[in-house]
Amino acid sequence: MAPPVAVSPLIKTARYSALIVGILYGKKRYDHLKPIAAEERRIEEEEKKAREERERIAKQLAEANEDTILK
């Protein structure tokens, strides 16, 4: 095997700079998207509660309709 080649300091600096910029961008993007996702989860939870309530009422009405004396 050939001995490793020395990497240019310019290339090393560019690679680490790109890494740091990527980490900072990811943190900024995460901080931007986090409240949006929290709001979407809150809305979804409200919709789920409303849907479950409608299903519960529909089930009660179906049970009430099948328990009549007039069968």
PQR file of N, CA, C, O and H, with PARSE charges and radii, in Angstrom:
ATOM      1  N   MET A   1       0.823  -1.177   0.000 -0.4000 1.5000
ATOM      2  CA  MET A   1       0.000   0.000   0.000 -0.0000 2.0000
ATOM      3  C   MET A   1       0.870   1.244   0.000  0.5500 1.7000
ATOM      4  O   MET A   1       1.923   1.291   0.635 -0.5500 1.4000
ATOM      5  N   ALA A   2       0.410   2.233  -0.717 -0.4000 1.5000
ATOM      6  CA  ALA A   2       1.153   3.497  -0.785 -0.0000 2.0000
ATOM      7  C   ALA A   2       0.879   4.317   0.478  0.5500 1.7000
ATOM      8  O   ALA A   2      -0.213   4.252   1.041 -0.5500 1.4000
ATOM      9  H   ALA A   2      -0.446   2.195  -1.232  0.4000 1.0000
ATOM     10  N   PRO A   3       1.860   5.075   0.910 -0.5600 1.5000
ATOM     11  CA  PRO A   3       1.642   5.928   2.084  0.2800 2.0000
ATOM     12  C   PRO A   3       0.584   6.996   1.779  0.5500 1.7000
ATOM     13  O   PRO A   3       0.452   7.412   0.628 -0.5500 1.4000
ATOM     14  N   PRO A   4      -0.170   7.446   2.792 -0.5600 1.5000
ATOM     15  CA  PRO A   4      -1.208   8.456   2.555  0.2800 2.0000
ATOM     16  C   PRO A   4      -0.602   9.764   2.056  0.5500 1.7000
ATOM     17  O   PRO A   4       0.507  10.145   2.429 -0.5500 1.4000
ATOM     18  N   VAL A   5      -1.362  10.430   1.207 -0.4000 1.5000
ATOM     19  CA  VAL A   5      -0.924  11.695   0.628 -0.0000 2.0000
ATOM     20  C   VAL A   5      -1.353  12.821   1.558  0.5500 1.7000
ATOM     21  O   VAL A   5      -2.461  12.801   2.093 -0.5500 1.4000
ATOM     22  H   VAL A   5      -2.263  10.121   0.904  0.4000 1.0000
ATOM     23  N   ALA A   6      -0.485  13.790   1.747 -0.4000 1.5000
ATOM     24  CA  ALA A   6      -0.813  14.942   2.588 -0.0000 2.0000
ATOM     25  C   ALA A   6      -1.880  15.785   1.888  0.5500 1.7000
ATOM     26  O   ALA A   6      -1.735  16.141   0.719 -0.5500 1.4000
ATOM     27  H   ALA A   6       0.415  13.806   1.313  0.4000 1.0000
ATOM     28  N   VAL A   7      -2.953  16.100   2.620 -0.4000 1.5000
ATOM     29  CA  VAL A   7      -4.042  16.894   2.068 -0.0000 2.0000
ATOM     30  C   VAL A   7      -3.724  18.363   2.268  0.5500 1.7000
ATOM     31  O   VAL A   7      -3.234  18.769   3.321 -0.5500 1.4000
ATOM     32  H   VAL A   7      -3.071  15.811   3.570  0.4000 1.0000
ATOM     33  N   SER A   8      -4.006  19.145   1.255 -0.4000 1.5000
ATOM     34  CA  SER A   8      -3.745  20.574   1.285 -0.0000 2.0000
ATOM     35  C   SER A   8      -4.508  21.242   2.432  0.5500 1.7000
ATOM     36  O   SER A   8      -5.667  20.908   2.678 -0.5500 1.4000
ATOM     37  H   SER A   8      -4.404  18.814   0.399  0.4000 1.0000
ATOM     38  N   PRO A   9      -3.873  22.174   3.127 -0.5600 1.5000
ATOM     39  CA  PRO A   9      -4.573  22.906   4.192  0.2800 2.0000
ATOM     40  C   PRO A   9      -5.792  23.672   3.665  0.5500 1.7000
ATOM     41  O   PRO A   9      -6.770  23.851   4.390 -0.5500 1.4000
ATOM     42  N   LEU A  10      -5.740  24.116   2.429 -0.4000 1.5000
ATOM     43  CA  LEU A  10      -6.887  24.809   1.835 -0.0000 2.0000
ATOM     44  C   LEU A  10      -8.091  23.861   1.724  0.5500 1.7000
ATOM     45  O   LEU A  10      -9.223  24.247   2.014 -0.5500 1.4000
ATOM     46  H   LEU A  10      -4.945  23.971   1.840  0.4000 1.0000
ATOM     47  N   ILE A  11      -7.833  22.637   1.308 -0.4000 1.5000
ATOM     48  CA  ILE A  11      -8.914  21.656   1.186 -0.0000 2.0000
ATOM     49  C   ILE A  11      -9.458  21.290   2.571  0.5500 1.7000
ATOM     50  O   ILE A  11     -10.671  21.177   2.750 -0.5500 1.4000
ATOM     51  H   ILE A  11      -6.913  22.323   1.073  0.4000 1.0000
ATOM     52  N   LYS A  12      -8.578  21.109   3.535 -0.4000 1.5000
ATOM     53  CA  LYS A  12      -9.024  20.811   4.897 -0.0000 2.0000
ATOM     54  C   LYS A  12      -9.906  21.939   5.430  0.5500 1.7000
ATOM     55  O   LYS A  12     -10.969  21.694   6.002 -0.5500 1.4000
ATOM     56  H   LYS A  12      -7.592  21.201   3.390  0.4000 1.0000
ATOM     57  N   THR A  13      -9.455  23.161   5.238 -0.4000 1.5000
ATOM     58  CA  THR A  13     -10.215  24.322   5.712 -0.0000 2.0000
ATOM     59  C   THR A  13     -11.580  24.382   5.026  0.5500 1.7000
ATOM     60  O   THR A  13     -12.597  24.637   5.671 -0.5500 1.4000
ATOM     61  H   THR A  13      -8.592  23.359   4.774  0.4000 1.0000
ATOM     62  N   ALA A  14     -11.593  24.146   3.723 -0.4000 1.5000
ATOM     63  CA  ALA A  14     -12.856  24.182   2.978 -0.0000 2.0000
ATOM     64  C   ALA A  14     -13.809  23.092   3.472  0.5500 1.7000
ATOM     65  O   ALA A  14     -15.004  23.344   3.625 -0.5500 1.4000
ATOM     66  H   ALA A  14     -10.767  23.939   3.199  0.4000 1.0000
ATOM     67  N   ARG A  15     -13.300  21.893   3.720 -0.4000 1.5000
ATOM     68  CA  ARG A  15     -14.145  20.789   4.192 -0.0000 2.0000
ATOM     69  C   ARG A  15     -14.739  21.084   5.566  0.5500 1.7000
ATOM     70  O   ARG A  15     -15.933  20.882   5.786 -0.5500 1.4000
ATOM     71  H   ARG A  15     -12.329  21.688   3.595  0.4000 1.0000
ATOM     72  N   TYR A  16     -13.904  21.562   6.492 -0.4000 1.5000
ATOM     73  CA  TYR A  16     -14.412  21.859   7.825 -0.0000 2.0000
ATOM     74  C   TYR A  16     -15.347  23.068   7.809  0.5500 1.7000
ATOM     75  O   TYR A  16     -16.314  23.117   8.569 -0.5500 1.4000
ATOM     76  H   TYR A  16     -12.934  21.726   6.313  0.4000 1.0000
ATOM     77  N   SER A  17     -15.061  24.031   6.955 -0.4000 1.5000
ATOM     78  CA  SER A  17     -15.957  25.181   6.829 -0.0000 2.0000
ATOM     79  C   SER A  17     -17.319  24.729   6.317  0.5500 1.7000
ATOM     80  O   SER A  17     -18.351  25.157   6.834 -0.5500 1.4000
ATOM     81  H   SER A  17     -14.276  23.991   6.337  0.4000 1.0000
ATOM     82  N   ALA A  18     -17.328  23.866   5.304 -0.4000 1.5000
ATOM     83  CA  ALA A  18     -18.588  23.357   4.776 -0.0000 2.0000
ATOM     84  C   ALA A  18     -19.342  22.566   5.844  0.5500 1.7000
ATOM     85  O   ALA A  18     -20.565  22.673   5.939 -0.5500 1.4000
ATOM     86  H   ALA A  18     -16.490  23.518   4.883  0.4000 1.0000
ATOM     87  N   LEU A  19     -18.637  21.782   6.639 -0.4000 1.5000
ATOM     88  CA  LEU A  19     -19.253  21.022   7.712 -0.0000 2.0000
ATOM     89  C   LEU A  19     -19.909  21.953   8.727  0.5500 1.7000
ATOM     90  O   LEU A  19     -21.061  21.744   9.107 -0.5500 1.4000
ATOM     91  H   LEU A  19     -17.644  21.695   6.561  0.4000 1.0000
ATOM     92  N   ILE A  20     -19.191  22.969   9.163 -0.4000 1.5000
ATOM     93  CA  ILE A  20     -19.716  23.907  10.151 -0.0000 2.0000
ATOM     94  C   ILE A  20     -20.908  24.684   9.593  0.5500 1.7000
ATOM     95  O   ILE A  20     -21.904  24.880  10.289 -0.5500 1.4000
ATOM     96  H   ILE A  20     -18.255  23.139   8.854  0.4000 1.0000
ATOM     97  N   VAL A  21     -20.805  25.126   8.337 -0.4000 1.5000
ATOM     98  CA  VAL A  21     -21.915  25.849   7.710 -0.0000 2.0000
ATOM     99  C   VAL A  21     -23.142  24.942   7.618  0.5500 1.7000
ATOM    100  O   VAL A  21     -24.263  25.394   7.851 -0.5500 1.4000
ATOM    101  H   VAL A  21     -19.996  24.966   7.772  0.4000 1.0000
ATOM    102  N   GLY A  22     -22.942  23.678   7.284 -0.4000 1.5000
ATOM    103  CA  GLY A  22     -24.051  22.730   7.210 -0.0000 2.0000
ATOM    104  C   GLY A  22     -24.716  22.515   8.550  0.5500 1.7000
ATOM    105  O   GLY A  22     -25.942  22.436   8.633 -0.5500 1.4000
ATOM    106  H   GLY A  22     -22.032  23.310   7.094  0.4000 1.0000
ATOM    107  N   ILE A  23     -23.923  22.419   9.597 -0.4000 1.5000
ATOM    108  CA  ILE A  23     -24.471  22.253  10.944 -0.0000 2.0000
ATOM    109  C   ILE A  23     -25.266  23.487  11.351  0.5500 1.7000
ATOM    110  O   ILE A  23     -26.362  23.366  11.897 -0.5500 1.4000
ATOM    111  H   ILE A  23     -22.927  22.483   9.531  0.4000 1.0000
ATOM    112  N   LEU A  24     -24.727  24.663  11.091 -0.4000 1.5000
ATOM    113  CA  LEU A  24     -25.430  25.900  11.433 -0.0000 2.0000
ATOM    114  C   LEU A  24     -26.722  26.039  10.633  0.5500 1.7000
ATOM    115  O   LEU A  24     -27.746  26.451  11.177 -0.5500 1.4000
ATOM    116  H   LEU A  24     -23.836  24.761  10.647  0.4000 1.0000
ATOM    117  N   TYR A  25     -26.683  25.700   9.350 -0.4000 1.5000
ATOM    118  CA  TYR A  25     -27.882  25.763   8.519 -0.0000 2.0000
ATOM    119  C   TYR A  25     -28.941  24.789   9.041  0.5500 1.7000
ATOM    120  O   TYR A  25     -30.121  25.134   9.119 -0.5500 1.4000
ATOM    121  H   TYR A  25     -25.851  25.365   8.907  0.4000 1.0000
ATOM    122  N   GLY A  26     -28.522  23.588   9.394 -0.4000 1.5000
ATOM    123  CA  GLY A  26     -29.456  22.603   9.914 -0.0000 2.0000
ATOM    124  C   GLY A  26     -30.108  23.066  11.204  0.5500 1.7000
ATOM    125  O   GLY A  26     -31.308  22.874  11.396 -0.5500 1.4000
ATOM    126  H   GLY A  26     -27.564  23.309   9.331  0.4000 1.0000
ATOM    127  N   LYS A  27     -29.337  23.668  12.084 -0.4000 1.5000
ATOM    128  CA  LYS A  27     -29.877  24.193  13.344 -0.0000 2.0000
ATOM    129  C   LYS A  27     -30.877  25.308  13.075  0.5500 1.7000
ATOM    130  O   LYS A  27     -31.940  25.353  13.693 -0.5500 1.4000
ATOM    131  H   LYS A  27     -28.361  23.824  11.928  0.4000 1.0000
ATOM    132  N   LYS A  28     -30.542  26.203  12.158 -0.4000 1.5000
ATOM    133  CA  LYS A  28     -31.439  27.307  11.818 -0.0000 2.0000
ATOM    134  C   LYS A  28     -32.732  26.769  11.207  0.5500 1.7000
ATOM    135  O   LYS A  28     -33.822  27.224  11.553 -0.5500 1.4000
ATOM    136  H   LYS A  28     -29.678  26.166  11.656  0.4000 1.0000
ATOM    137  N   ARG A  29     -32.611  25.814  10.312 -0.4000 1.5000
ATOM    138  CA  ARG A  29     -33.784  25.230   9.651 -0.0000 2.0000
ATOM    139  C   ARG A  29     -34.659  24.493  10.668  0.5500 1.7000
ATOM    140  O   ARG A  29     -35.885  24.604  10.627 -0.5500 1.4000
ATOM    141  H   ARG A  29     -31.726  25.444  10.031  0.4000 1.0000
ATOM    142  N   TYR A  30     -34.043  23.753  11.567 -0.4000 1.5000
ATOM    143  CA  TYR A  30     -34.774  23.035  12.608 -0.0000 2.0000
ATOM    144  C   TYR A  30     -35.549  24.017  13.494  0.5500 1.7000
ATOM    145  O   TYR A  30     -36.722  23.800  13.796 -0.5500 1.4000
ATOM    146  H   TYR A  30     -33.048  23.662  11.601  0.4000 1.0000
ATOM    147  N   ASP A  31     -34.878  25.100  13.905 -0.4000 1.5000
ATOM    148  CA  ASP A  31     -35.534  26.098  14.743 -0.0000 2.0000
ATOM    149  C   ASP A  31     -36.693  26.764  14.006  0.5500 1.7000
ATOM    150  O   ASP A  31     -37.668  27.177  14.632 -0.5500 1.4000
ATOM    151  H   ASP A  31     -33.925  25.277  13.660  0.4000 1.0000
ATOM    152  N   HIS A  32     -36.595  26.870  12.693 -0.4000 1.5000
ATOM    153  CA  HIS A  32     -37.673  27.459  11.892 -0.0000 2.0000
ATOM    154  C   HIS A  32     -38.850  26.489  11.774  0.5500 1.7000
ATOM    155  O   HIS A  32     -40.003  26.912  11.854 -0.5500 1.4000
ATOM    156  H   HIS A  32     -35.802  26.535  12.184  0.4000 1.0000
ATOM    157  N   LEU A  33     -38.581  25.208  11.586 -0.4000 1.5000
ATOM    158  CA  LEU A  33     -39.642  24.230  11.340 -0.0000 2.0000
ATOM    159  C   LEU A  33     -40.298  23.702  12.612  0.5500 1.7000
ATOM    160  O   LEU A  33     -41.434  23.230  12.564 -0.5500 1.4000
ATOM    161  H   LEU A  33     -37.645  24.864  11.520  0.4000 1.0000
ATOM    162  N   LYS A  34     -39.610  23.773  13.742 -0.4000 1.5000
ATOM    163  CA  LYS A  34     -40.126  23.201  14.984 -0.0000 2.0000
ATOM    164  C   LYS A  34     -41.467  23.800  15.401  0.5500 1.7000
ATOM    165  O   LYS A  34     -42.383  23.036  15.703 -0.5500 1.4000
ATOM    166  H   LYS A  34     -38.687  24.156  13.781  0.4000 1.0000
ATOM    167  N   PRO A  35     -41.638  25.139  15.436 -0.5600 1.5000
ATOM    168  CA  PRO A  35     -42.951  25.670  15.831  0.2800 2.0000
ATOM    169  C   PRO A  35     -44.055  25.346  14.816  0.5500 1.7000
ATOM    170  O   PRO A  35     -45.215  25.184  15.196 -0.5500 1.4000
ATOM    171  N   ILE A  36     -43.708  25.253  13.558 -0.4000 1.5000
ATOM    172  CA  ILE A  36     -44.690  24.912  12.526 -0.0000 2.0000
ATOM    173  C   ILE A  36     -45.196  23.491  12.760  0.5500 1.7000
ATOM    174  O   ILE A  36     -46.398  23.235  12.693 -0.5500 1.4000
ATOM    175  H   ILE A  36     -42.766  25.385  13.249  0.4000 1.0000
ATOM    176  N   ALA A  37     -44.278  22.576  13.032 -0.4000 1.5000
ATOM    177  CA  ALA A  37     -44.661  21.185  13.284 -0.0000 2.0000
ATOM    178  C   ALA A  37     -45.486  21.071  14.561  0.5500 1.7000
ATOM    179  O   ALA A  37     -46.427  20.279  14.622 -0.5500 1.4000
ATOM    180  H   ALA A  37     -43.302  22.784  13.086  0.4000 1.0000
ATOM    181  N   ALA A  38     -45.145  21.847  15.572 -0.4000 1.5000
ATOM    182  CA  ALA A  38     -45.908  21.814  16.822 -0.0000 2.0000
ATOM    183  C   ALA A  38     -47.340  22.286  16.579  0.5500 1.7000
ATOM    184  O   ALA A  38     -48.285  21.705  17.114 -0.5500 1.4000
ATOM    185  H   ALA A  38     -44.381  22.490  15.523  0.4000 1.0000
ATOM    186  N   GLU A  39     -47.503  23.325  15.785 -0.4000 1.5000
ATOM    187  CA  GLU A  39     -48.838  23.823  15.449 -0.0000 2.0000
ATOM    188  C   GLU A  39     -49.624  22.781  14.663  0.5500 1.7000
ATOM    189  O   GLU A  39     -50.812  22.581  14.913 -0.5500 1.4000
ATOM    190  H   GLU A  39     -46.736  23.797  15.351  0.4000 1.0000
ATOM    191  N   GLU A  40     -48.969  22.120  13.720 -0.4000 1.5000
ATOM    192  CA  GLU A  40     -49.631  21.073  12.939 -0.0000 2.0000
ATOM    193  C   GLU A  40     -50.064  19.910  13.842  0.5500 1.7000
ATOM    194  O   GLU A  40     -51.154  19.365  13.671 -0.5500 1.4000
ATOM    195  H   GLU A  40     -48.003  22.283  13.517  0.4000 1.0000
ATOM    196  N   ARG A  41     -49.219  19.536  14.793 -0.4000 1.5000
ATOM    197  CA  ARG A  41     -49.587  18.469  15.726 -0.0000 2.0000
ATOM    198  C   ARG A  41     -50.775  18.883  16.589  0.5500 1.7000
ATOM    199  O   ARG A  41     -51.661  18.071  16.856 -0.5500 1.4000
ATOM    200  H   ARG A  41     -48.334  19.978  14.932  0.4000 1.0000
ATOM    201  N   ARG A  42     -50.798  20.143  17.026 -0.4000 1.5000
ATOM    202  CA  ARG A  42     -51.907  20.637  17.846 -0.0000 2.0000
ATOM    203  C   ARG A  42     -53.211  20.600  17.049  0.5500 1.7000
ATOM    204  O   ARG A  42     -54.237  20.155  17.563 -0.5500 1.4000
ATOM    205  H   ARG A  42     -50.078  20.803  16.809  0.4000 1.0000
ATOM    206  N   ILE A  43     -53.179  21.062  15.807 -0.4000 1.5000
ATOM    207  CA  ILE A  43     -54.370  21.048  14.953 -0.0000 2.0000
ATOM    208  C   ILE A  43     -54.825  19.617  14.701  0.5500 1.7000
ATOM    209  O   ILE A  43     -56.019  19.324  14.757 -0.5500 1.4000
ATOM    210  H   ILE A  43     -52.345  21.425  15.390  0.4000 1.0000
ATOM    211  N   GLU A  44     -53.884  18.730  14.427 -0.4000 1.5000
ATOM    212  CA  GLU A  44     -54.226  17.325  14.178 -0.0000 2.0000
ATOM    213  C   GLU A  44     -54.879  16.706  15.412  0.5500 1.7000
ATOM    214  O   GLU A  44     -55.826  15.930  15.284 -0.5500 1.4000
ATOM    215  H   GLU A  44     -52.914  18.968  14.382  0.4000 1.0000
ATOM    216  N   GLU A  45     -54.386  17.039  16.602 -0.4000 1.5000
ATOM    217  CA  GLU A  45     -54.962  16.518  17.835 -0.0000 2.0000
ATOM    218  C   GLU A  45     -56.397  17.023  18.007  0.5500 1.7000
ATOM    219  O   GLU A  45     -57.277  16.260  18.405 -0.5500 1.4000
ATOM    220  H   GLU A  45     -53.617  17.670  16.706  0.4000 1.0000
ATOM    221  N   GLU A  46     -56.634  18.297  17.710 -0.4000 1.5000
ATOM    222  CA  GLU A  46     -57.994  18.835  17.802 -0.0000 2.0000
ATOM    223  C   GLU A  46     -58.919  18.137  16.808  0.5500 1.7000
ATOM    224  O   GLU A  46     -60.051  17.794  17.147 -0.5500 1.4000
ATOM    225  H   GLU A  46     -55.919  18.917  17.387  0.4000 1.0000
ATOM    226  N   GLU A  47     -58.441  17.927  15.589 -0.4000 1.5000
ATOM    227  CA  GLU A  47     -59.248  17.249  14.576 -0.0000 2.0000
ATOM    228  C   GLU A  47     -59.532  15.808  14.989  0.5500 1.7000
ATOM    229  O   GLU A  47     -60.629  15.299  14.763 -0.5500 1.4000
ATOM    230  H   GLU A  47     -57.521  18.205  15.314  0.4000 1.0000
ATOM    231  N   LYS A  48     -58.544  15.153  15.594 -0.4000 1.5000
ATOM    232  CA  LYS A  48     -58.724  13.775  16.035 -0.0000 2.0000
ATOM    233  C   LYS A  48     -59.789  13.703  17.126  0.5500 1.7000
ATOM    234  O   LYS A  48     -60.634  12.808  17.108 -0.5500 1.4000
ATOM    235  H   LYS A  48     -57.653  15.567  15.778  0.4000 1.0000
ATOM    236  N   LYS A  49     -59.754  14.642  18.078 -0.4000 1.5000
ATOM    237  CA  LYS A  49     -60.753  14.657  19.145 -0.0000 2.0000
ATOM    238  C   LYS A  49     -62.150  14.877  18.561  0.5500 1.7000
ATOM    239  O   LYS A  49     -63.103  14.209  18.963 -0.5500 1.4000
ATOM    240  H   LYS A  49     -59.068  15.369  18.093  0.4000 1.0000
ATOM    241  N   ALA A  50     -62.275  15.810  17.615 -0.4000 1.5000
ATOM    242  CA  ALA A  50     -63.573  16.081  16.997 -0.0000 2.0000
ATOM    243  C   ALA A  50     -64.057  14.855  16.221  0.5500 1.7000
ATOM    244  O   ALA A  50     -65.237  14.510  16.287 -0.5500 1.4000
ATOM    245  H   ALA A  50     -61.501  16.353  17.288  0.4000 1.0000
ATOM    246  N   ARG A  51     -63.165  14.201  15.492 -0.4000 1.5000
ATOM    247  CA  ARG A  51     -63.530  13.010  14.727 -0.0000 2.0000
ATOM    248  C   ARG A  51     -63.979  11.886  15.657  0.5500 1.7000
ATOM    249  O   ARG A  51     -64.977  11.217  15.389 -0.5500 1.4000
ATOM    250  H   ARG A  51     -62.206  14.482  15.438  0.4000 1.0000
ATOM    251  N   GLU A  52     -63.245  11.678  16.745 -0.4000 1.5000
ATOM    252  CA  GLU A  52     -63.621  10.639  17.702 -0.0000 2.0000
ATOM    253  C   GLU A  52     -64.973  10.933  18.344  0.5500 1.7000
ATOM    254  O   GLU A  52     -65.757  10.017  18.592 -0.5500 1.4000
ATOM    255  H   GLU A  52     -62.434  12.221  16.963  0.4000 1.0000
ATOM    256  N   GLU A  53     -65.245  12.200  18.613 -0.4000 1.5000
ATOM    257  CA  GLU A  53     -66.526  12.586  19.189 -0.0000 2.0000
ATOM    258  C   GLU A  53     -67.663  12.307  18.199  0.5500 1.7000
ATOM    259  O   GLU A  53     -68.714  11.800  18.591 -0.5500 1.4000
ATOM    260  H   GLU A  53     -64.608  12.944  18.411  0.4000 1.0000
ATOM    261  N   ARG A  54     -67.458  12.637  16.919 -0.4000 1.5000
ATOM    262  CA  ARG A  54     -68.471  12.344  15.894 -0.0000 2.0000
ATOM    263  C   ARG A  54     -68.695  10.840  15.773  0.5500 1.7000
ATOM    264  O   ARG A  54     -69.835  10.390  15.652 -0.5500 1.4000
ATOM    265  H   ARG A  54     -66.604  13.049  16.600  0.4000 1.0000
ATOM    266  N   GLU A  55     -67.619  10.062  15.805 -0.4000 1.5000
ATOM    267  CA  GLU A  55     -67.752   8.605  15.722 -0.0000 2.0000
ATOM    268  C   GLU A  55     -68.493   8.039  16.933  0.5500 1.7000
ATOM    269  O   GLU A  55     -69.305   7.123  16.802 -0.5500 1.4000
ATOM    270  H   GLU A  55     -66.694  10.427  15.903  0.4000 1.0000
ATOM    271  N   ARG A  56     -68.205   8.595  18.117 -0.4000 1.5000
ATOM    272  CA  ARG A  56     -68.878   8.147  19.336 -0.0000 2.0000
ATOM    273  C   ARG A  56     -70.381   8.439  19.249  0.5500 1.7000
ATOM    274  O   ARG A  56     -71.201   7.592  19.601 -0.5500 1.4000
ATOM    275  H   ARG A  56     -67.546   9.339  18.224  0.4000 1.0000
ATOM    276  N   ILE A  57     -70.735   9.634  18.782 -0.4000 1.5000
ATOM    277  CA  ILE A  57     -72.141  10.002  18.649 -0.0000 2.0000
ATOM    278  C   ILE A  57     -72.829   9.113  17.618  0.5500 1.7000
ATOM    279  O   ILE A  57     -73.949   8.656  17.841 -0.5500 1.4000
ATOM    280  H   ILE A  57     -70.069  10.323  18.496  0.4000 1.0000
ATOM    281  N   ALA A  58     -72.162   8.866  16.488 -0.4000 1.5000
ATOM    282  CA  ALA A  58     -72.740   8.009  15.448 -0.0000 2.0000
ATOM    283  C   ALA A  58     -72.953   6.597  15.983  0.5500 1.7000
ATOM    284  O   ALA A  58     -73.960   5.961  15.672 -0.5500 1.4000
ATOM    285  H   ALA A  58     -71.251   9.237  16.306  0.4000 1.0000
ATOM    286  N   LYS A  59     -72.026   6.110  16.773 -0.4000 1.5000
ATOM    287  CA  LYS A  59     -72.151   4.770  17.347 -0.0000 2.0000
ATOM    288  C   LYS A  59     -73.319   4.719  18.331  0.5500 1.7000
ATOM    289  O   LYS A  59     -74.075   3.747  18.345 -0.5500 1.4000
ATOM    290  H   LYS A  59     -71.208   6.627  17.026  0.4000 1.0000
ATOM    291  N   GLN A  60     -73.471   5.751  19.146 -0.4000 1.5000
ATOM    292  CA  GLN A  60     -74.588   5.801  20.084 -0.0000 2.0000
ATOM    293  C   GLN A  60     -75.917   5.841  19.339  0.5500 1.7000
ATOM    294  O   GLN A  60     -76.872   5.173  19.736 -0.5500 1.4000
ATOM    295  H   GLN A  60     -72.857   6.541  19.134  0.4000 1.0000
ATOM    296  N   LEU A  61     -75.984   6.623  18.262 -0.4000 1.5000
ATOM    297  CA  LEU A  61     -77.219   6.684  17.484 -0.0000 2.0000
ATOM    298  C   LEU A  61     -77.526   5.342  16.838  0.5500 1.7000
ATOM    299  O   LEU A  61     -78.684   4.929  16.790 -0.5500 1.4000
ATOM    300  H   LEU A  61     -75.209   7.166  17.940  0.4000 1.0000
ATOM    301  N   ALA A  62     -76.502   4.660  16.343 -0.4000 1.5000
ATOM    302  CA  ALA A  62     -76.712   3.349  15.727 -0.0000 2.0000
ATOM    303  C   ALA A  62     -77.204   2.347  16.764  0.5500 1.7000
ATOM    304  O   ALA A  62     -78.102   1.554  16.480 -0.5500 1.4000
ATOM    305  H   ALA A  62     -75.561   4.996  16.382  0.4000 1.0000
ATOM    306  N   GLU A  63     -76.633   2.373  17.948 -0.4000 1.5000
ATOM    307  CA  GLU A  63     -77.082   1.482  19.013 -0.0000 2.0000
ATOM    308  C   GLU A  63     -78.498   1.816  19.449  0.5500 1.7000
ATOM    309  O   GLU A  63     -79.292   0.917  19.728 -0.5500 1.4000
ATOM    310  H   GLU A  63     -75.903   3.017  18.178  0.4000 1.0000
ATOM    311  N   ALA A  64     -78.819   3.094  19.510 -0.4000 1.5000
ATOM    312  CA  ALA A  64     -80.169   3.507  19.908 -0.0000 2.0000
ATOM    313  C   ALA A  64     -81.192   3.067  18.868  0.5500 1.7000
ATOM    314  O   ALA A  64     -82.305   2.688  19.230 -0.5500 1.4000
ATOM    315  H   ALA A  64     -78.174   3.824  19.284  0.4000 1.0000
ATOM    316  N   ASN A  65     -80.849   3.107  17.613 -0.4000 1.5000
ATOM    317  CA  ASN A  65     -81.769   2.717  16.550 -0.0000 2.0000
ATOM    318  C   ASN A  65     -81.962   1.209  16.492  0.5500 1.7000
ATOM    319  O   ASN A  65     -83.030   0.752  16.084 -0.5500 1.4000
ATOM    320  H   ASN A  65     -79.944   3.415  17.318  0.4000 1.0000
ATOM    321  N   GLU A  66     -80.994   0.443  16.876 -0.4000 1.5000
ATOM    322  CA  GLU A  66     -81.143  -1.014  16.789 -0.0000 2.0000
ATOM    323  C   GLU A  66     -81.830  -1.596  18.025  0.5500 1.7000
ATOM    324  O   GLU A  66     -82.270  -2.746  17.992 -0.5500 1.4000
ATOM    325  H   GLU A  66     -80.127   0.815  17.207  0.4000 1.0000
ATOM    326  N   ASP A  67     -81.931  -0.838  19.103 -0.4000 1.5000
ATOM    327  CA  ASP A  67     -82.548  -1.336  20.335 -0.0000 2.0000
ATOM    328  C   ASP A  67     -84.028  -0.961  20.440  0.5500 1.7000
ATOM    329  O   ASP A  67     -84.520  -0.785  21.555 -0.5500 1.4000
ATOM    330  H   ASP A  67     -81.573   0.096  19.130  0.4000 1.0000
ATOM    331  N   THR A  68     -84.744  -0.833  19.348 -0.4000 1.5000
ATOM    332  CA  THR A  68     -86.157  -0.453  19.434 -0.0000 2.0000
ATOM    333  C   THR A  68     -87.043  -1.664  19.682  0.5500 1.7000
ATOM    334  O   THR A  68     -86.640  -2.804  19.453 -0.5500 1.4000
ATOM    335  H   THR A  68     -84.345  -0.975  18.443  0.4000 1.0000
ATOM    336  N   ILE A  69     -88.220  -1.408  20.140 -0.4000 1.5000
ATOM    337  CA  ILE A  69     -89.202  -2.462  20.421 -0.0000 2.0000
ATOM    338  C   ILE A  69     -89.892  -2.896  19.130  0.5500 1.7000
ATOM    339  O   ILE A  69     -90.464  -3.984  19.075 -0.5500 1.4000
ATOM    340  H   ILE A  69     -88.548  -0.482  20.327  0.4000 1.0000
ATOM    341  N   LEU A  70     -89.848  -2.086  18.126 -0.4000 1.5000
ATOM    342  CA  LEU A  70     -90.626  -2.309  16.897 -0.0000 2.0000
ATOM    343  C   LEU A  70     -89.968  -3.260  15.921  0.5500 1.7000
ATOM    344  O   LEU A  70     -90.266  -3.174  14.730 -0.5500 1.4000
ATOM    345  H   LEU A  70     -89.383  -1.201  18.171  0.4000 1.0000
ATOM    346  N   LYS A  71     -89.138  -4.119  16.320 -0.4000 1.5000
ATOM    347  CA  LYS A  71     -88.462  -5.040  15.395 -0.0000 2.0000
ATOM    348  C   LYS A  71     -89.405  -6.015  14.772  0.5500 1.7000
ATOM    349  O   LYS A  71     -88.987  -6.853  13.973 -0.5500 1.4000
ATOM    350  H   LYS A  71     -88.897  -4.189  17.287  0.4000 1.0000
TER
END
